[in-house]
Amino acid sequence: MIFSFSVSVHAEEKKTFSIAYMGHFAPISQKTKGGGMEGILIDMMNEALGKRLGLSISHLCSDCQQKVTVCVGSATI
């Protein structure tokens, strides 16, 4: 299972947590016909990070021709 995380924190902005998943790994994570993501892992991240930590979450499909950037400390990979 492959996914990556990116956190963007600014004093005046709400924290955003971007997560990229494989889009063909049903029922864990899969791309919807509308281009969004659904599955058990997405539901778990929404509960743990969204509801419990209050983070804004962006779910991305890493195998859907999108560039995914991983930020580690002050470095971007």
Short mmCIF file of the C-alpha atoms (twelve columns), coordinates in Angstrom:
data_MODEL
# 
_entry.id   MODEL 
# 
loop_
_atom_site.group_PDB 
_atom_site.id 
_atom_site.type_symbol 
_atom_site.label_atom_id 
_atom_site.label_alt_id 
_atom_site.label_comp_id 
_atom_site.label_asym_id 
_atom_site.label_seq_id 
_atom_site.Cartn_x 
_atom_site.Cartn_y 
_atom_site.Cartn_z 
_atom_site.pdbx_PDB_model_num 
ATOM 1  C CA . MET A 1  0.000   0.000  0.000   1 
ATOM 2  C CA . ILE A 2  1.472   3.320  -1.061  1 
ATOM 3  C CA . PHE A 3  0.418   6.741  0.127   1 
ATOM 4  C CA . SER A 4  2.173   9.959  0.986   1 
ATOM 5  C CA . PHE A 5  1.481   12.816 3.355   1 
ATOM 6  C CA . SER A 6  1.933   16.567 3.081   1 
ATOM 7  C CA . VAL A 7  1.122   19.062 5.822   1 
ATOM 8  C CA . SER A 8  0.862   22.785 5.220   1 
ATOM 9  C CA . VAL A 9  0.611   24.937 8.348   1 
ATOM 10 C CA . HIS A 10 0.237   28.715 8.417   1 
ATOM 11 C CA . ALA A 11 -0.651  30.890 11.412  1 
ATOM 12 C CA . GLU A 12 -3.827  32.344 9.898   1 
ATOM 13 C CA . GLU A 13 -4.856  29.319 7.826   1 
ATOM 14 C CA . LYS A 14 -6.433  26.036 8.787   1 
ATOM 15 C CA . LYS A 15 -4.032  23.077 8.624   1 
ATOM 16 C CA . THR A 16 -4.308  21.021 5.430   1 
ATOM 17 C CA . PHE A 17 -3.253  17.391 5.269   1 
ATOM 18 C CA . SER A 18 -2.919  15.992 1.736   1 
ATOM 19 C CA . ILE A 19 -2.823  12.232 1.298   1 
ATOM 20 C CA . ALA A 20 -2.193  10.366 -1.969  1 
ATOM 21 C CA . TYR A 21 -3.456  6.803  -2.395  1 
ATOM 22 C CA . MET A 22 -3.419  4.124  -5.064  1 
ATOM 23 C CA . GLY A 23 -6.632  4.487  -7.072  1 
ATOM 24 C CA . HIS A 24 -7.127  0.812  -7.895  1 
ATOM 25 C CA . PHE A 25 -6.832  -0.852 -4.484  1 
ATOM 26 C CA . ALA A 26 -10.535 -1.495 -3.641  1 
ATOM 27 C CA . PRO A 27 -11.897 -1.652 -0.995  1 
ATOM 28 C CA . ILE A 28 -8.924  0.054  0.691   1 
ATOM 29 C CA . SER A 29 -8.718  3.022  -1.698  1 
ATOM 30 C CA . GLN A 30 -10.203 3.568  -5.127  1 
ATOM 31 C CA . LYS A 31 -10.909 6.403  -7.520  1 
ATOM 32 C CA . THR A 32 -14.586 7.281  -7.986  1 
ATOM 33 C CA . LYS A 33 -16.177 8.029  -11.356 1 
ATOM 34 C CA . GLY A 34 -16.259 11.696 -10.319 1 
ATOM 35 C CA . GLY A 35 -12.485 11.727 -9.741  1 
ATOM 36 C CA . GLY A 36 -12.570 11.650 -5.942  1 
ATOM 37 C CA . MET A 37 -11.345 8.920  -3.642  1 
ATOM 38 C CA . GLU A 38 -13.279 6.415  -1.524  1 
ATOM 39 C CA . GLY A 39 -12.547 3.359  0.572   1 
ATOM 40 C CA . ILE A 40 -11.717 2.095  4.044   1 
ATOM 41 C CA . LEU A 41 -8.434  4.007  4.308   1 
ATOM 42 C CA . ILE A 42 -10.083 7.270  3.237   1 
ATOM 43 C CA . ASP A 43 -12.813 6.750  5.870   1 
ATOM 44 C CA . MET A 44 -10.166 6.057  8.542   1 
ATOM 45 C CA . MET A 45 -8.173  9.180  7.641   1 
ATOM 46 C CA . ASN A 46 -11.338 11.318 7.662   1 
ATOM 47 C CA . GLU A 47 -12.194 10.048 11.148  1 
ATOM 48 C CA . ALA A 48 -8.703  10.216 12.673  1 
ATOM 49 C CA . LEU A 49 -7.375  13.387 11.065  1 
ATOM 50 C CA . GLY A 50 -10.527 15.268 10.116  1 
ATOM 51 C CA . LYS A 51 -12.930 14.686 12.984  1 
ATOM 52 C CA . ARG A 52 -10.543 13.990 15.856  1 
ATOM 53 C CA . LEU A 53 -7.669  16.369 15.012  1 
ATOM 54 C CA . GLY A 54 -9.698  18.970 13.140  1 
ATOM 55 C CA . LEU A 55 -7.491  18.960 10.042  1 
ATOM 56 C CA . SER A 56 -8.689  19.818 6.567   1 
ATOM 57 C CA . ILE A 57 -7.936  16.770 4.406   1 
ATOM 58 C CA . SER A 58 -7.260  16.518 0.682   1 
ATOM 59 C CA . HIS A 59 -7.421  12.991 -0.788  1 
ATOM 60 C CA . LEU A 60 -5.439  12.494 -4.012  1 
ATOM 61 C CA . CYS A 61 -4.961  9.583  -6.396  1 
ATOM 62 C CA . SER A 62 -1.228  8.998  -6.907  1 
ATOM 63 C CA . ASP A 63 -1.698  6.938  -10.064 1 
ATOM 64 C CA . CYS A 64 -4.091  9.382  -11.757 1 
ATOM 65 C CA . GLN A 65 -1.600  11.618 -13.586 1 
ATOM 66 C CA . GLN A 66 -1.288  14.047 -10.657 1 
ATOM 67 C CA . LYS A 67 1.964   15.342 -9.273  1 
ATOM 68 C CA . VAL A 68 2.337   14.493 -5.602  1 
ATOM 69 C CA . THR A 69 4.786   16.509 -3.499  1 
ATOM 70 C CA . VAL A 70 6.085   15.218 -0.189  1 
ATOM 71 C CA . CYS A 71 7.300   17.776 2.335   1 
ATOM 72 C CA . VAL A 72 9.667   16.652 5.083   1 
ATOM 73 C CA . GLY A 73 10.553  19.428 7.491   1 
ATOM 74 C CA . SER A 74 11.807  22.294 5.344   1 
ATOM 75 C CA . ALA A 75 12.725  20.015 2.409   1 
ATOM 76 C CA . THR A 76 10.427  19.154 -0.478  1 
ATOM 77 C CA . ILE A 77 10.901  15.819 -2.210  1 
# 
